[in-house]
Amino acid sequence: MAHRGRRTSPPEGERPRFRPPAADDLRHPEANPYLDAHREWSPEVVPADVAHTFHGRWEAAFGRSAPLHVEIGSGNGFFLAGTCAAHPEWNVLGVEIRYKRAVLCARKLRAAGLTNGRIARYDAFYLDDLFTDGAAAALYVNHPDPWPRERHAKNRLISRWFLEEAARILQSGAPLRLKSDYLPNIERLTFHLDHDDDGEPAPRLPFDVTGRADDVTTGPAPWPDDIETNYQSKFRKRGLPVYAVALART
């Protein structure tokens, strides 16, 4: 059954479900120099046509076995690189759909000599292409697009279907951490623990809310080892809040 907001083409059950257009199918492929350039940043960048082949075996992409920590929407890579530097004992995988941002992440990793980070150029609406049940030791989401208008609700990452996927992907006891400058994102995450994407009551998902912060730019985050994101830095300098909430997979 299709989820509201979740893209379902090609049909459920087929893999990969995310099938980006080939360069020959694009009207002006030369307009994006990163379309080809992102493939030159191996092994840090894992292109979409390769990423799904690591389903169930991400240790092969890192060349070692270690706990897998996943960031959805890595942007320019500040959090990804910071987490890799702070925790060399982890394998840290970012998922980022934009070609340029994937390259920016790779540049940060390589410049810092961080070999425990990878960035998958992939659409986060198709996490089932990438991860088996219980694959991740932690899941991080930083500043997801707000999509405030209801007619754009189908584009929101923070939703019931995303929490269902997070529950499937995370190991027992693993954290799900969200930071956002848009308060409704925080409220939606907790709301959809027991409501579906149409706002109707639904069975409670297996998460506990373990902490919440009204502003991590002026006070502590609801976890001990916060890594400042690029957006977080910008909002701190402007005197604007960044909210946070922490869940734990029960």
Secondary structure in CASP SS format (residue, H / E / C, confidence):
PFRMAT SS
TARGET T0000
AUTHOR 0000-0000-0000
METHOD secondary structure of the structure
MODEL  1
M C 1.00
A C 1.00
H C 1.00
R C 1.00
G C 1.00
R C 1.00
R C 1.00
T C 1.00
S C 1.00
P C 1.00
P C 1.00
E C 1.00
G C 1.00
E C 1.00
R C 1.00
P C 1.00
R C 1.00
F C 1.00
R C 1.00
P C 1.00
P C 1.00
A C 1.00
A H 1.00
D H 1.00
D H 1.00
L C 1.00
R C 1.00
H C 1.00
P H 1.00
E H 1.00
A H 1.00
N C 1.00
P C 1.00
Y H 1.00
L H 1.00
D H 1.00
A H 1.00
H H 1.00
R H 1.00
E H 1.00
W C 1.00
S C 1.00
P C 1.00
E C 1.00
V E 1.00
V E 1.00
P C 1.00
A H 1.00
D H 1.00
V H 1.00
A H 1.00
H H 1.00
T H 1.00
F H 1.00
H C 1.00
G C 1.00
R C 1.00
W C 1.00
E H 1.00
A H 1.00
A H 1.00
F H 1.00
G C 1.00
R C 1.00
S C 1.00
A C 1.00
P C 1.00
L E 1.00
H E 1.00
V E 1.00
E E 1.00
I E 1.00
G C 1.00
S C 1.00
G C 1.00
N C 1.00
G C 1.00
F H 1.00
F H 1.00
L H 1.00
A H 1.00
G H 1.00
T H 1.00
C H 1.00
A H 1.00
A H 1.00
H C 1.00
P C 1.00
E C 1.00
W C 1.00
N E 1.00
V E 1.00
L E 1.00
G E 1.00
V E 1.00
E E 1.00
I C 1.00
R C 1.00
Y H 1.00
K H 1.00
R H 1.00
A H 1.00
V H 1.00
L H 1.00
C H 1.00
A H 1.00
R H 1.00
K H 1.00
L H 1.00
R H 1.00
A H 1.00
A C 1.00
G C 1.00
L C 1.00
T C 1.00
N C 1.00
G E 1.00
R E 1.00
I E 1.00
A E 1.00
R E 1.00
Y C 1.00
D C 1.00
A H 1.00
F H 1.00
Y H 1.00
L H 1.00
D H 1.00
D H 1.00
L C 1.00
F C 1.00
T C 1.00
D C 1.00
G C 1.00
A C 1.00
A E 1.00
A C 1.00
A E 1.00
L E 1.00
Y E 1.00
V E 1.00
N E 1.00
H C 1.00
P C 1.00
D C 1.00
P C 1.00
W C 1.00
P C 1.00
R C 1.00
E H 1.00
R H 1.00
H H 1.00
A H 1.00
K H 1.00
N H 1.00
R C 1.00
L C 1.00
I C 1.00
S C 1.00
R H 1.00
W H 1.00
F H 1.00
L H 1.00
E H 1.00
E H 1.00
A H 1.00
A H 1.00
R H 1.00
I H 1.00
L E 1.00
Q C 1.00
S C 1.00
G C 1.00
A C 1.00
P E 1.00
L E 1.00
R E 1.00
L E 1.00
K E 1.00
S E 1.00
D C 1.00
Y C 1.00
L H 1.00
P H 1.00
N H 1.00
I H 1.00
E H 1.00
R H 1.00
L H 1.00
T H 1.00
F H 1.00
H C 1.00
L C 1.00
D C 1.00
H E 1.00
D C 1.00
D C 1.00
D C 1.00
G C 1.00
E C 1.00
P E 1.00
A C 1.00
P C 1.00
R C 1.00
L C 1.00
P C 1.00
F E 1.00
D E 1.00
V E 1.00
T E 1.00
G E 1.00
R E 1.00
A E 1.00
D C 1.00
D C 1.00
V C 1.00
T C 1.00
T C 1.00
G C 1.00
P C 1.00
A C 1.00
P C 1.00
W C 1.00
P C 1.00
D C 1.00
D C 1.00
I C 1.00
E C 1.00
T C 1.00
N H 1.00
Y H 1.00
Q H 1.00
S H 1.00
K H 1.00
F H 1.00
R H 1.00
K H 1.00
R C 1.00
G C 1.00
L C 1.00
P C 1.00
V C 1.00
Y E 1.00
A E 1.00
V E 1.00
A E 1.00
L E 1.00
A E 1.00
R E 1.00
T C 1.00
END
